[in-house]
Amino acid sequence: MKTITKTALLIYTICLVNFAFCQEVILIRHAKVDLDTKGWIGHKKAAQLSKAYNSAAIVSFDTDRILNELPDLKTDTIYVSNLIRSISTGWILFGDSATILSSPFLDEFDLHILRLPLILPYKAWTGISRAFWFLGTNKEHNESYREAEMRVKQIADFIEQRLNYNRQVVMITHGFLNRNIAKELQKRNWEKLQNNGKKNLGATILKK
């Protein structure tokens, strides 16, 4: 009986130690942008909306509910992109409890709307334009897909470097960027525990 108790205590202690030193990455997507994109439109209007999206304010949200859905904050720094939707989300969620650091390095992948003689919903315009960018045929972007891949690897490097000093890194960025950062971290043996970073105010959580 004593042997069983000692074994159980040892297992419990090991679990506590592993938990204490567990590294965690939380990738949160920004809040919904306050911009009406409904209707069928041409490429010029789609391009105007794409530009307006980057400077639009965010829709208000229940801060307490979102925070309750996230793991406990164990860091004193939140990293956000240089776009207003990311910065605003960061300040509303964590402005009272952490330092907010913004960088264009965490901006969403560049998006240039294709010039096509079509009338489509805005989401269709962004989807088609993004797909052609992935294929390398939409070359009017400031950043190529290959360059974006390199940036994602550099972000993953930065995350792992920061984890040498703090066991948690929290970033509030963008849907496509979150997805690609998570994929790169998984290649580096990170385990994805939650995959909601593609929806507004959702989080992708990885641990190692």
C-alpha positions in Angstrom: 0.0 0.0 0.0 2.8 2.4 0.9 4.6 1.5 -2.4 1.4 2.4 -4.4 1.0 5.7 -2.4 4.7 6.6 -3.1 4.3 5.8 -6.8 1.1 7.8 -7.1 2.8 10.7 -5.3 5.8 10.5 -7.7 3.6 10.5 -10.8 1.6 13.5 -9.4 4.9 15.4 -8.7 6.2 14.7 -12.2 2.9 15.9 -13.7 3.2 19.1 -11.6 6.7 19.7 -12.8 5.8 19.1 -16.4 2.9 21.5 -16.1 5.1 24.2 -14.4 7.6 24.1 -17.3 5.1 23.6 -20.1 5.5 26.2 -22.8 2.3 27.7 -24.3 1.6 29.8 -27.4 -1.8 31.5 -27.8 -2.7 32.9 -31.2 -5.8 35.1 -31.1 -7.6 36.5 -34.1 -8.7 40.2 -33.8 -12.3 41.2 -33.2 -14.8 41.6 -36.0 -14.3 44.7 -38.1 -17.1 47.3 -38.3 -17.5 47.4 -42.1 -20.4 46.5 -44.3 -19.3 44.2 -47.0 -22.7 42.8 -48.1 -23.9 42.8 -51.7 -22.5 41.9 -55.1 -19.7 44.2 -56.3 -17.1 44.8 -59.0 -13.3 44.7 -58.5 -13.0 48.5 -57.9 -15.5 48.4 -55.0 -13.9 45.3 -53.6 -10.5 47.0 -53.7 -12.0 50.0 -51.9 -13.4 47.7 -49.2 -10.1 45.9 -48.8 -8.4 49.2 -48.2 -11.1 50.4 -45.8 -10.9 47.1 -43.9 -7.3 47.9 -42.8 -8.4 51.2 -41.1 -11.8 50.3 -39.8 -12.8 50.1 -36.2 -13.8 46.9 -34.5 -17.2 45.8 -33.2 -17.7 45.9 -29.5 -17.6 42.6 -27.7 -18.0 41.0 -24.2 -14.5 41.2 -22.8 -15.2 39.0 -19.8 -16.6 36.2 -21.9 -13.6 36.1 -24.2 -11.1 36.2 -21.3 -12.9 33.4 -19.6 -12.5 31.2 -22.7 -8.7 31.8 -22.8 -6.0 30.2 -20.6 -4.8 32.2 -17.6 -2.4 35.0 -18.6 1.2 34.1 -17.5 3.0 36.8 -19.5 3.4 40.5 -19.1 3.6 41.3 -22.9 1.0 40.9 -25.6 2.2 41.1 -29.2 -0.1 42.6 -31.9 0.2 43.6 -35.5 0.4 47.2 -36.7 -3.2 47.2 -38.0 -5.9 49.0 -36.0 -8.1 45.9 -35.6 -5.3 44.0 -33.9 -4.1 46.9 -31.7 -7.7 47.7 -30.5 -8.4 44.1 -29.7 -5.2 43.9 -27.7 -5.9 47.0 -25.7 -9.4 46.0 -24.9 -8.5 42.5 -23.8 -5.2 43.0 -22.0 -4.5 46.8 -21.8 -5.0 46.7 -18.0 -2.9 43.7 -17.3 0.0 43.6 -19.8 2.3 45.7 -22.1 1.0 45.8 -25.7 3.7 45.7 -28.3 2.8 46.3 -32.0 4.8 45.4 -35.1 4.1 45.3 -38.9 6.0 42.0 -38.7 2.7 40.5 -37.5 0.5 42.1 -40.1 -1.8 39.9 -42.2 -0.6 38.7 -45.5 -0.9 41.4 -48.1 -4.0 41.2 -50.3 -4.5 42.8 -53.7 -7.9 42.4 -55.3 -7.6 40.9 -58.8 -9.0 43.0 -61.7 -11.6 40.8 -63.2 -14.8 41.7 -65.2 -17.0 40.0 -62.6 -19.7 40.9 -60.0 -19.1 38.9 -56.8 -19.6 39.1 -53.1 -16.7 40.7 -51.2 -15.7 37.4 -49.6 -15.5 35.8 -53.1 -13.2 38.6 -54.2 -10.9 38.1 -51.3 -10.9 34.3 -51.6 -10.1 34.3 -55.3 -7.4 37.0 -55.0 -5.9 35.1 -52.1 -6.0 31.8 -54.0 -4.2 33.3 -57.0 -1.6 34.8 -54.6 -0.9 31.4 -53.2 -0.4 30.1 -56.7 2.0 33.0 -57.5 -0.1 34.4 -60.3 -1.4 37.5 -58.5 1.9 39.4 -58.4 0.6 42.8 -57.5 1.1 42.1 -53.8 3.9 43.9 -51.9 4.8 40.5 -50.4 5.0 37.3 -52.4 3.8 34.0 -50.9 7.4 32.8 -50.6 8.3 35.9 -48.7 5.3 35.4 -46.5 6.4 31.9 -45.7 9.8 33.2 -44.7 8.2 35.8 -42.4 6.1 33.0 -40.7 9.3 31.0 -40.0 10.9 34.2 -38.6 7.8 34.7 -36.3 8.1 31.1 -35.2 11.8 31.7 -34.4 10.9 34.8 -32.4 8.2 32.9 -30.4 10.6 30.1 -29.5 13.3 32.7 -28.5 10.8 34.5 -26.3 9.9 31.2 -24.6 13.5 31.1 -23.2 12.4 33.9 -20.9 8.7 33.3 -20.4 6.7 30.1 -20.7 3.8 31.8 -22.5 3.6 33.9 -25.7 0.4 35.6 -26.6 -0.2 37.2 -30.0 -3.3 38.9 -31.4 -3.0 38.9 -35.1 -5.0 37.7 -38.2 -6.7 34.6 -39.5 -4.4 33.5 -42.3 -1.3 34.5 -40.3 -2.5 32.5 -37.3 -3.1 29.4 -39.3 0.4 29.5 -40.9 2.2 30.2 -37.6 0.4 27.2 -36.1 1.4 25.0 -39.0 5.0 26.1 -38.7 5.1 25.4 -35.0 3.5 22.0 -35.5 6.4 21.2 -37.8 8.6 22.0 -34.8 6.8 19.4 -32.7 4.3 21.7 -31.0 1.0 20.1 -30.1 -2.2 22.0 -31.2 -4.7 21.8 -28.3 -7.3 24.2 -29.8 -7.8 25.5 -33.3 -10.1 28.5 -33.2 -7.7 31.2 -34.4 -9.4 31.5 -37.8 -12.6 33.1 -36.3 -12.9 36.5 -34.8 -11.7 36.5 -31.1 -11.1 32.8 -31.4 -7.7 31.3 -30.2 -5.4 28.6 -31.5 -3.5 27.2 -28.5 -0.3 25.1 -28.8 1.8 23.5 -26.1 5.2 21.9 -25.9 
